[in-house]
Amino acid sequence: MYMGLTKATWIWIHSKAGILMTILVIIHFILHWKWIVCTTKNFFRKEQCELEKAD
């Protein structure tokens, strides 16, 4: 027991936290996909790709 929680509870917390973080990373990639594509294109060619700016 650590901090009043059993090993099984810590394993459950660890698993759920890992799933939550994976979901958040996927959402982050979806929200920033245009930036990822634009930055990758800029890295491999001289032309500059510009993103639309939200006003």
Biopython code that builds the backbone (N, CA, C, O; Angstrom):
import numpy as np
from Bio.PDB.StructureBuilder import StructureBuilder

atoms = [
    (1, "MET", "N", (0.838, -1.187, 0.000)),
    (1, "MET", "CA", (0.000, 0.000, 0.000)),
    (1, "MET", "C", (0.880, 1.246, 0.000)),
    (1, "MET", "O", (1.878, 1.326, 0.716)),
    (2, "TYR", "N", (0.497, 2.178, -0.790)),
    (2, "TYR", "CA", (1.187, 3.466, -0.839)),
    (2, "TYR", "C", (0.117, 4.538, -0.854)),
    (2, "TYR", "O", (-0.772, 4.522, -1.705)),
    (3, "MET", "N", (0.194, 5.458, 0.072)),
    (3, "MET", "CA", (-0.786, 6.532, 0.217)),
    (3, "MET", "C", (-2.204, 5.968, 0.348)),
    (3, "MET", "O", (-3.163, 6.577, -0.127)),
    (4, "GLY", "N", (-2.330, 4.833, 0.975)),
    (4, "GLY", "CA", (-3.632, 4.232, 1.228)),
    (4, "GLY", "C", (-4.248, 3.507, 0.044)),
    (4, "GLY", "O", (-5.397, 3.070, 0.117)),
    (5, "LEU", "N", (-3.502, 3.373, -1.047)),
    (5, "LEU", "CA", (-4.026, 2.707, -2.242)),
    (5, "LEU", "C", (-3.250, 1.420, -2.497)),
    (5, "LEU", "O", (-2.037, 1.358, -2.299)),
    (6, "THR", "N", (-3.967, 0.408, -2.935)),
    (6, "THR", "CA", (-3.325, -0.876, -3.213)),
    (6, "THR", "C", (-2.612, -0.829, -4.566)),
    (6, "THR", "O", (-2.795, 0.099, -5.354)),
    (7, "LYS", "N", (-1.807, -1.839, -4.806)),
    (7, "LYS", "CA", (-1.100, -1.930, -6.082)),
    (7, "LYS", "C", (-2.086, -2.016, -7.243)),
    (7, "LYS", "O", (-1.867, -1.410, -8.292)),
    (8, "ALA", "N", (-3.161, -2.759, -7.060)),
    (8, "ALA", "CA", (-4.170, -2.897, -8.119)),
    (8, "ALA", "C", (-4.798, -1.545, -8.445)),
    (8, "ALA", "O", (-5.064, -1.249, -9.610)),
    (9, "THR", "N", (-5.032, -0.729, -7.430)),
    (9, "THR", "CA", (-5.605, 0.600, -7.655)),
    (9, "THR", "C", (-4.627, 1.479, -8.419)),
    (9, "THR", "O", (-5.023, 2.207, -9.329)),
    (10, "TRP", "N", (-3.349, 1.413, -8.054)),
    (10, "TRP", "CA", (-2.339, 2.207, -8.764)),
    (10, "TRP", "C", (-2.218, 1.763, -10.217)),
    (10, "TRP", "O", (-2.042, 2.598, -11.104)),
    (11, "ILE", "N", (-2.311, 0.474, -10.469)),
    (11, "ILE", "CA", (-2.261, -0.032, -11.848)),
    (11, "ILE", "C", (-3.463, 0.487, -12.629)),
    (11, "ILE", "O", (-3.324, 0.887, -13.785)),
    (12, "TRP", "N", (-4.642, 0.484, -12.006)),
    (12, "TRP", "CA", (-5.856, 0.993, -12.652)),
    (12, "TRP", "C", (-5.701, 2.483, -12.964)),
    (12, "TRP", "O", (-6.023, 2.921, -14.069)),
    (13, "ILE", "N", (-5.208, 3.263, -11.992)),
    (13, "ILE", "CA", (-4.998, 4.702, -12.208)),
    (13, "ILE", "C", (-4.000, 4.923, -13.345)),
    (13, "ILE", "O", (-4.215, 5.780, -14.201)),
    (14, "HIS", "N", (-2.921, 4.161, -13.354)),
    (14, "HIS", "CA", (-1.891, 4.284, -14.379)),
    (14, "HIS", "C", (-2.458, 3.972, -15.762)),
    (14, "HIS", "O", (-2.166, 4.678, -16.727)),
    (15, "SER", "N", (-3.257, 2.930, -15.859)),
    (15, "SER", "CA", (-3.861, 2.552, -17.145)),
    (15, "SER", "C", (-4.823, 3.621, -17.643)),
    (15, "SER", "O", (-4.771, 4.004, -18.813)),
    (16, "LYS", "N", (-5.695, 4.105, -16.774)),
    (16, "LYS", "CA", (-6.674, 5.123, -17.175)),
    (16, "LYS", "C", (-5.984, 6.437, -17.531)),
    (16, "LYS", "O", (-6.404, 7.118, -18.467)),
    (17, "ALA", "N", (-4.934, 6.803, -16.800)),
    (17, "ALA", "CA", (-4.189, 8.026, -17.119)),
    (17, "ALA", "C", (-3.511, 7.899, -18.479)),
    (17, "ALA", "O", (-3.471, 8.864, -19.242)),
    (18, "GLY", "N", (-2.982, 6.730, -18.784)),
    (18, "GLY", "CA", (-2.359, 6.494, -20.090)),
    (18, "GLY", "C", (-3.353, 6.595, -21.228)),
    (18, "GLY", "O", (-3.049, 7.173, -22.271)),
    (19, "ILE", "N", (-4.542, 6.034, -21.035)),
    (19, "ILE", "CA", (-5.591, 6.115, -22.057)),
    (19, "ILE", "C", (-6.019, 7.564, -22.249)),
    (19, "ILE", "O", (-6.170, 8.020, -23.383)),
    (20, "LEU", "N", (-6.217, 8.295, -21.149)),
    (20, "LEU", "CA", (-6.617, 9.699, -21.223)),
    (20, "LEU", "C", (-5.566, 10.533, -21.953)),
    (20, "LEU", "O", (-5.907, 11.359, -22.799)),
    (21, "MET", "N", (-4.300, 10.323, -21.633)),
    (21, "MET", "CA", (-3.233, 11.078, -22.296)),
    (21, "MET", "C", (-3.181, 10.760, -23.789)),
    (21, "MET", "O", (-2.952, 11.656, -24.601)),
    (22, "THR", "N", (-3.388, 9.505, -24.158)),
    (22, "THR", "CA", (-3.407, 9.126, -25.571)),
    (22, "THR", "C", (-4.539, 9.832, -26.304)),
    (22, "THR", "O", (-4.344, 10.336, -27.410)),
    (23, "ILE", "N", (-5.719, 9.872, -25.698)),
    (23, "ILE", "CA", (-6.859, 10.561, -26.301)),
    (23, "ILE", "C", (-6.566, 12.047, -26.456)),
    (23, "ILE", "O", (-6.874, 12.633, -27.494)),
    (24, "LEU", "N", (-5.973, 12.664, -25.434)),
    (24, "LEU", "CA", (-5.650, 14.091, -25.504)),
    (24, "LEU", "C", (-4.607, 14.394, -26.582)),
    (24, "LEU", "O", (-4.698, 15.421, -27.255)),
    (25, "VAL", "N", (-3.631, 13.524, -26.751)),
    (25, "VAL", "CA", (-2.623, 13.715, -27.801)),
    (25, "VAL", "C", (-3.271, 13.605, -29.177)),
    (25, "VAL", "O", (-2.945, 14.384, -30.073)),
    (26, "ILE", "N", (-4.171, 12.663, -29.358)),
    (26, "ILE", "CA", (-4.870, 12.516, -30.642)),
    (26, "ILE", "C", (-5.699, 13.757, -30.936)),
    (26, "ILE", "O", (-5.684, 14.253, -32.063)),
    (27, "ILE", "N", (-6.422, 14.267, -29.944)),
    (27, "ILE", "CA", (-7.207, 15.497, -30.124)),
    (27, "ILE", "C", (-6.290, 16.663, -30.468)),
    (27, "ILE", "O", (-6.615, 17.474, -31.334)),
    (28, "HIS", "N", (-5.155, 16.750, -29.800)),
    (28, "HIS", "CA", (-4.184, 17.812, -30.062)),
    (28, "HIS", "C", (-3.698, 17.754, -31.508)),
    (28, "HIS", "O", (-3.625, 18.783, -32.179)),
    (29, "PHE", "N", (-3.365, 16.558, -31.990)),
    (29, "PHE", "CA", (-2.931, 16.402, -33.383)),
    (29, "PHE", "C", (-4.031, 16.785, -34.359)),
    (29, "PHE", "O", (-3.761, 17.433, -35.371)),
    (30, "ILE", "N", (-5.266, 16.396, -34.072)),
    (30, "ILE", "CA", (-6.384, 16.744, -34.953)),
    (30, "ILE", "C", (-6.551, 18.260, -35.023)),
    (30, "ILE", "O", (-6.736, 18.813, -36.107)),
    (31, "LEU", "N", (-6.488, 18.930, -33.882)),
    (31, "LEU", "CA", (-6.682, 20.382, -33.845)),
    (31, "LEU", "C", (-5.558, 21.151, -34.537)),
    (31, "LEU", "O", (-5.779, 22.248, -35.050)),
    (32, "HIS", "N", (-4.360, 20.581, -34.552)),
    (32, "HIS", "CA", (-3.204, 21.280, -35.109)),
    (32, "HIS", "C", (-2.684, 20.634, -36.387)),
    (32, "HIS", "O", (-1.535, 20.865, -36.760)),
    (33, "TRP", "N", (-3.503, 19.828, -37.069)),
    (33, "TRP", "CA", (-3.055, 19.084, -38.242)),
    (33, "TRP", "C", (-2.556, 19.999, -39.352)),
    (33, "TRP", "O", (-1.545, 19.695, -39.985)),
    (34, "LYS", "N", (-3.248, 21.125, -39.605)),
    (34, "LYS", "CA", (-2.815, 22.041, -40.664)),
    (34, "LYS", "C", (-1.411, 22.569, -40.371)),
    (34, "LYS", "O", (-0.591, 22.674, -41.283)),
    (35, "TRP", "N", (-1.128, 22.897, -39.128)),
    (35, "TRP", "CA", (0.194, 23.388, -38.754)),
    (35, "TRP", "C", (1.242, 22.297, -38.966)),
    (35, "TRP", "O", (2.333, 22.578, -39.463)),
    (36, "ILE", "N", (0.927, 21.067, -38.598)),
    (36, "ILE", "CA", (1.869, 19.956, -38.768)),
    (36, "ILE", "C", (2.206, 19.769, -40.244)),
    (36, "ILE", "O", (3.376, 19.630, -40.599)),
    (37, "VAL", "N", (1.184, 19.763, -41.108)),
    (37, "VAL", "CA", (1.393, 19.589, -42.548)),
    (37, "VAL", "C", (2.187, 20.759, -43.110)),
    (37, "VAL", "O", (3.133, 20.556, -43.871)),
    (38, "CYS", "N", (1.816, 21.973, -42.746)),
    (38, "CYS", "CA", (2.489, 23.165, -43.257)),
    (38, "CYS", "C", (3.957, 23.191, -42.826)),
    (38, "CYS", "O", (4.832, 23.487, -43.639)),
    (39, "THR", "N", (4.228, 22.890, -41.584)),
    (39, "THR", "CA", (5.601, 22.887, -41.082)),
    (39, "THR", "C", (6.427, 21.803, -41.764)),
    (39, "THR", "O", (7.598, 22.025, -42.075)),
    (40, "THR", "N", (5.842, 20.648, -41.998)),
    (40, "THR", "CA", (6.547, 19.568, -42.688)),
    (40, "THR", "C", (6.872, 19.968, -44.122)),
    (40, "THR", "O", (7.978, 19.717, -44.602)),
    (41, "LYS", "N", (5.911, 20.592, -44.812)),
    (41, "LYS", "CA", (6.160, 21.057, -46.180)),
    (41, "LYS", "C", (7.261, 22.110, -46.196)),
    (41, "LYS", "O", (8.130, 22.076, -47.067)),
    (42, "ASN", "N", (7.241, 23.040, -45.255)),
    (42, "ASN", "CA", (8.263, 24.082, -45.188)),
    (42, "ASN", "C", (9.649, 23.494, -44.931)),
    (42, "ASN", "O", (10.652, 24.038, -45.393)),
    (43, "PHE", "N", (9.703, 22.419, -44.217)),
    (43, "PHE", "CA", (10.977, 21.790, -43.897)),
    (43, "PHE", "C", (11.633, 21.197, -45.137)),
    (43, "PHE", "O", (12.859, 21.192, -45.247)),
    (44, "PHE", "N", (10.824, 20.695, -46.076)),
    (44, "PHE", "CA", (11.356, 20.001, -47.238)),
    (44, "PHE", "C", (11.406, 20.828, -48.515)),
    (44, "PHE", "O", (11.917, 20.343, -49.524)),
    (45, "ARG", "N", (10.900, 22.047, -48.513)),
    (45, "ARG", "CA", (11.000, 22.879, -49.708)),
    (45, "ARG", "C", (11.217, 24.333, -49.331)),
    (45, "ARG", "O", (11.068, 24.722, -48.172)),
    (46, "LYS", "N", (11.574, 25.128, -50.334)),
    (46, "LYS", "CA", (11.894, 26.529, -50.082)),
    (46, "LYS", "C", (10.652, 27.407, -49.977)),
    (46, "LYS", "O", (10.670, 28.444, -49.314)),
    (47, "GLU", "N", (9.575, 26.988, -50.636)),
    (47, "GLU", "CA", (8.343, 27.778, -50.583)),
    (47, "GLU", "C", (7.796, 27.790, -49.160)),
    (47, "GLU", "O", (7.897, 26.810, -48.423)),
    (48, "GLN", "N", (7.222, 28.914, -48.806)),
    (48, "GLN", "CA", (6.646, 29.020, -47.476)),
    (48, "GLN", "C", (5.148, 28.745, -47.521)),
    (48, "GLN", "O", (4.425, 29.320, -48.335)),
    (49, "CYS", "N", (4.710, 27.899, -46.675)),
    (49, "CYS", "CA", (3.290, 27.610, -46.520)),
    (49, "CYS", "C", (2.775, 28.521, -45.411)),
    (49, "CYS", "O", (3.374, 28.599, -44.339)),
    (50, "GLU", "N", (1.672, 29.204, -45.669)),
    (50, "GLU", "CA", (1.156, 30.113, -44.654)),
    (50, "GLU", "C", (-0.171, 29.608, -44.122)),
    (50, "GLU", "O", (-1.019, 29.123, -44.872)),
    (51, "LEU", "N", (-0.330, 29.729, -42.844)),
    (51, "LEU", "CA", (-1.567, 29.328, -42.198)),
    (51, "LEU", "C", (-2.496, 30.523, -42.092)),
    (51, "LEU", "O", (-2.049, 31.666, -41.999)),
    (52, "GLU", "N", (-3.794, 30.250, -42.107)),
    (52, "GLU", "CA", (-4.770, 31.313, -41.917)),
    (52, "GLU", "C", (-4.725, 31.740, -40.458)),
    (52, "GLU", "O", (-4.681, 30.904, -39.556)),
    (53, "LYS", "N", (-4.736, 33.038, -40.238)),
    (53, "LYS", "CA", (-4.709, 33.530, -38.867)),
    (53, "LYS", "C", (-6.122, 33.845, -38.411)),
    (53, "LYS", "O", (-6.884, 34.505, -39.118)),
    (54, "ALA", "N", (-6.461, 33.371, -37.236)),
    (54, "ALA", "CA", (-7.791, 33.644, -36.685)),
    (54, "ALA", "C", (-7.767, 35.021, -36.036)),
    (54, "ALA", "O", (-6.906, 35.316, -35.206)),
    (55, "ASP", "N", (-8.711, 35.848, -36.419)),
    (55, "ASP", "CA", (-8.781, 37.190, -35.830)),
    (55, "ASP", "C", (-9.771, 37.234, -34.705)),
    (55, "ASP", "O", (-9.962, 38.283, -34.091)),
]
sb = StructureBuilder()
sb.init_structure("model")
sb.init_model(0)
sb.init_chain("A")
sb.init_seg("    ")
for serial, (resi, resn, name, xyz) in enumerate(atoms, 1):
    if name == "N":
        sb.init_residue(resn, " ", resi, " ")
    sb.init_atom(name, np.array(xyz, "f"), 0.0, 1.0, " ", f" {name:<3s}", serial, name[0])
structure = sb.get_structure()
